[in-house]
């Protein structure tokens, strides 16, 4: 699930002079659109939105493009946003985001220092334990050599002491291992062998194929790790195995969302894991994408099966 961030928000923001002007023009619609735009700015790395993407934003909010454009222009006019002609942003938001990032970096730095201190402490304790063990070993060797020298001075004494030591050994140590003990020993060995065996991979080959397919839909500059591929493959397996989605449908929905002007081009769908997450309204993103995909397919007069070039293994299963 996508990480959520928090920043200060005045409880009387609705009564701000600039906000009152916006509300006077557009009512609660303008006020709500303003805060949604603020949230979207915060999620972007450069804390700004492009005027070219207003159409996609309006589509995602189920608003008329002209209405949203007018609201944005009014925000610029009233000083709520700043625009350079290509992009628009909030100076107040940038200040608050900068404060948030500084605090987060300090927490990370403090965590790293704490971890390093614990590592050095553990290393120091390990070295001390090693020194004590070496001292004990040397002491035991010295005592053993001294005892052997004393015994060798008189062979008769040595024989007597050896016999006494053998006789003093408890009888249970001289007995043959019983059948019960042998079974316990076998079970212990089997457990050790089982625990030492490498775990079997739970990711299917179909999941790996899908992960590589999703990677191919991303921009070339998008960084993808091995962990990302594993998580995407796991998501595909769960969609098919647990959610009972068809493989063909998953591929179609995925490509549609990646090519959508809002979800794909604006970078709002960069991880396949999002498909099994829920929106703020409690709706699975997969179901949301599927519904919009079917609507677009119906409008364009095309069948769902013509929307995506599937790998050979998908066709082979049909």
C-alpha positions in Angstrom: 0.0 0.0 0.0 1.3 3.5 -0.9 2.9 5.3 2.0 0.8 8.3 3.4 2.4 11.5 4.5 1.2 14.2 6.9 1.8 17.9 7.2 0.2 20.8 9.1 -3.2 22.0 8.1 -4.8 24.9 9.9 -8.3 24.1 11.1 -9.6 27.5 10.1 -8.1 27.4 6.6 -11.6 27.7 5.1 -11.7 31.2 6.5 -8.5 32.4 5.0 -9.0 35.5 2.8 -7.7 33.8 -0.3 -9.7 30.7 0.3 -12.8 32.8 0.9 -12.4 34.4 -2.6 -12.1 30.9 -4.1 -15.1 29.6 -2.3 -17.1 32.7 -3.3 -16.5 31.8 -7.0 -16.8 28.0 -6.9 -18.3 27.1 -3.6 -17.3 23.8 -1.9 -16.2 22.4 -5.3 -13.4 24.9 -5.6 -12.3 24.3 -2.0 -12.3 20.5 -2.5 -10.4 20.8 -5.8 -7.8 23.0 -4.2 -6.9 20.5 -1.5 -6.9 17.6 -4.0 -4.4 19.5 -6.1 -2.3 20.2 -3.0 -2.2 16.4 -2.2 -1.2 15.6 -5.8 1.6 18.3 -5.7 2.9 16.8 -2.5 3.1 13.3 -4.0 5.2 14.6 -7.0 8.9 14.7 -6.5 9.2 18.3 -7.7 6.1 19.4 -5.8 4.3 20.9 -8.8 1.8 20.0 -11.5 1.8 20.6 -15.2 -0.8 22.7 -17.0 -0.6 20.0 -19.8 -2.0 17.4 -17.4 -5.1 19.3 -16.3 -7.2 17.3 -18.7 -6.1 14.0 -17.1 -6.6 15.4 -13.6 -10.1 16.5 -14.4 -10.9 13.1 -15.7 -9.7 11.5 -12.5 -11.9 13.8 -10.5 -14.9 13.5 -12.8 -14.8 17.2 -13.4 -15.2 19.3 -16.5 -11.8 20.3 -17.9 -13.0 23.9 -18.3 -14.1 24.1 -14.6 -10.9 22.7 -13.2 -8.9 25.1 -15.5 -10.8 28.1 -14.2 -10.3 27.0 -10.6 -6.5 26.7 -11.1 -6.3 30.1 -12.8 -8.3 31.6 -9.9 -5.9 30.0 -7.4 -3.0 31.6 -9.3 -4.9 35.0 -9.4 -5.6 34.9 -5.6 -2.0 33.9 -4.7 -2.8 30.3 -3.6 -0.7 28.9 -6.5 2.3 30.2 -8.5 2.6 29.5 -12.2 5.4 29.9 -14.7 3.1 29.1 -17.7 4.1 25.4 -17.9 3.7 24.3 -14.3 1.9 25.5 -11.2 2.7 24.9 -7.5 2.2 26.2 -3.9 5.0 28.0 -2.2 3.5 27.2 1.2 3.4 23.5 0.4 7.0 23.5 -0.7 8.1 25.1 2.6 6.1 22.5 4.6 7.4 19.6 2.5 11.0 20.8 2.9 10.5 20.8 6.7 9.1 17.3 6.5 12.0 16.0 4.4 14.5 17.5 6.8 12.9 15.8 9.8 12.7 12.5 8.0 16.4 12.7 7.0 17.4 13.5 10.5 15.5 10.4 11.8 17.1 8.2 9.2 20.6 9.6 10.1 19.9 9.0 13.8 18.7 5.5 13.1 21.9 4.7 11.2 24.1 6.0 14.0 22.2 4.0 16.5 22.5 0.8 14.4 26.3 1.4 14.0 26.7 1.9 17.7 24.9 -1.4 18.4 27.1 -3.2 15.8 30.3 -1.9 17.4 29.0 -2.8 20.9 28.2 -6.4 19.7 31.7 -6.6 18.0 33.4 -5.5 21.2 31.5 -8.1 23.3 32.4 -10.8 20.8 36.1 -9.9 21.0 36.0 -10.0 24.8 34.3 -13.4 24.7 36.9 -14.6 22.3 39.7 -13.4 24.7 38.1 -15.1 27.7 37.8 -18.4 25.7 41.4 -18.3 24.7 42.5 -17.7 28.3 40.4 -20.6 29.5 41.9 -22.8 26.8 45.5 -21.9 27.8 44.7 -22.5 31.5 43.2 -25.9 30.8 46.2 -26.9 28.7 48.6 -25.8 31.4 46.7 -27.7 34.1 46.5 -30.8 31.9 50.2 -30.9 31.2 51.0 -30.5 34.9 48.7 -33.3 35.9 50.2 -35.6 33.2 53.7 -34.9 34.4 52.7 -35.8 38.0 51.1 -39.1 36.8 54.1 -40.1 34.7 56.4 -39.9 37.8 54.9 -43.1 39.0 53.2 -45.5 36.6 51.6 -47.5 39.3 49.9 -44.5 40.7 48.8 -43.6 37.1 47.2 -47.0 36.6 45.4 -46.9 39.9 44.0 -43.4 39.2 42.9 -44.4 35.7 41.1 -47.5 37.0 39.4 -45.4 39.6 38.3 -42.9 37.1 36.8 -45.5 34.8 34.9 -47.1 37.7 33.5 -43.8 38.7 31.8 -43.2 35.3 28.0 -43.6 35.7 26.7 -46.8 34.2 24.2 -45.1 31.9 27.2 -43.7 29.9 28.5 -47.3 29.3 25.2 -48.7 28.1 24.4 -49.3 24.4 22.0 -46.7 23.0 18.4 -47.9 23.3 15.9 -48.0 20.4 14.1 -44.9 21.7 17.3 -42.9 21.8 18.2 -44.0 18.3 14.8 -42.8 17.0 15.3 -39.5 18.8 18.7 -39.1 17.2 17.3 -39.9 13.7 14.5 -37.3 14.1 17.0 -34.6 15.2 19.2 -35.3 12.2 16.1 -35.3 9.9 15.1 -31.9 11.3 18.6 -30.5 10.8 18.6 -31.7 7.2 15.1 -30.2 6.6 16.1 -26.8 8.1 19.2 -26.7 6.0 17.4 -27.2 2.8 16.8 -24.1 0.7 13.1 -22.9 0.7 11.1 -23.6 -2.4 10.2 -20.5 -4.5 6.6 -19.6 -4.3 6.7 -17.4 -7.4 5.4 -19.1 -10.5 7.0 -18.8 -14.0 3.8 -17.1 -15.1 4.2 -14.5 -12.4 7.8 -13.8 -13.5 6.6 -13.4 -17.1 4.0 -10.9 -15.9 6.6 -9.0 -13.8 8.8 -8.6 -16.9 5.8 -7.6 -19.0 4.9 -4.8 -16.5 8.6 -3.7 -16.4 8.4 -3.3 -20.2 5.5 -0.9 -19.8 7.4 1.5 -17.6 9.6 4.4 -18.8 13.2 3.4 -19.5 14.3 5.8 -16.7 12.2 4.1 -14.1 14.4 2.2 -11.7 13.2 -1.4 -11.1 14.8 -3.7 -8.4 14.7 -7.5 -8.0 12.4 -7.0 -5.1 10.0 -5.1 -7.3 9.9 -7.9 -9.9 9.3 -10.4 -7.1 6.5 -8.4 -5.6 4.8 -7.9 -9.0 5.0 -11.6 -9.8 3.5 -12.4 -6.4 0.7 -9.9 -7.1 -0.1 -11.6 -10.4 -0.1 -15.0 -8.8 -2.5 -13.8 -6.1 -4.8 -12.1 -8.6 -5.1 -15.4 -10.5 -5.0 -17.9 -7.7 -6.8 -16.1 -4.9 -8.9 -13.4 -6.6 -9.8 -15.8 -9.5 -9.0 -13.2 -12.2 -8.3 -14.5 -15.7 -4.8 -14.1 -16.9 -5.9 -12.5 -20.1 -7.9 -9.9 -18.2 -5.0 -9.0 -15.9 -2.8 -8.3 -18.9 -5.5 -6.2 -20.6 -6.2 -4.1 -17.5 -2.5 -3.6 -16.7 -1.7 -2.3 -20.2 -4.7 0.0 -20.3 -3.9 1.6 -16.9 -0.2 2.0 -17.9 -1.2 3.8 -21.1 -3.9 5.9 -19.5 -3.2 9.7 -19.5 -3.6 10.0 -15.8 -2.6 6.7 -14.3 0.3 5.9 -16.7 1.6 9.1 -18.2 1.5 11.1 -14.9 3.2 8.3 -13.0 0.3 7.3 -10.8 0.6 3.6 -11.5 4.3 2.6 -11.3 3.9 -0.7 -9.3 1.7 -3.7 -10.2 1.2 -4.1 -6.4 -1.3 -1.3 -6.6 -3.8 -3.6 -8.4 -4.6 -5.4 -5.1 -4.7 -2.2 -3.0 -7.8 -0.2 -2.2 -8.5 3.5 -3.0 -9.7 5.9 -0.3 -13.2 4.9 -1.2 -12.5 1.3 -0.4 -12.5 0.1 -4.0 -9.8 -2.2 -5.4 -7.8 -0.3 -8.0 -8.0 -3.5 -10.2 -11.8 -3.2 -10.2 -11.6 0.5 -10.9 -9.3 0.0 -13.8 -11.4 -2.9 -15.1 -14.5 -0.8 -15.2 -12.9 2.1 -17.0 -11.2 -0.3 -19.4 -14.5 -1.9 -20.3 -16.1 1.6 -20.7 -13.3 2.7 -23.1 -13.4 -0.5 -25.0 -17.2 -0.2 -25.5 -16.8 3.5 -26.6 -14.0 2.6 -29.1 -16.0 -0.3 -30.4 -13.1 -2.8 -29.8 -13.0 -6.1 -28.0 -11.1 -6.6 -24.8 -8.9 -9.2 -26.4 -7.4 -6.8 -28.9 -6.1 -4.4 -26.3 -2.8 -6.1 -25.4 -0.1 -8.2 -27.0 0.2 -11.1 -24.7 3.2 -13.5 -24.2 3.1 -16.8 -26.0 2.5 -18.8 -22.8 -0.9 -16.9 -22.3 -2.0 -17.8 -25.8 -0.9 -21.4 -25.4 -3.3 -21.8 -22.4 -6.3 -20.7 -24.4 
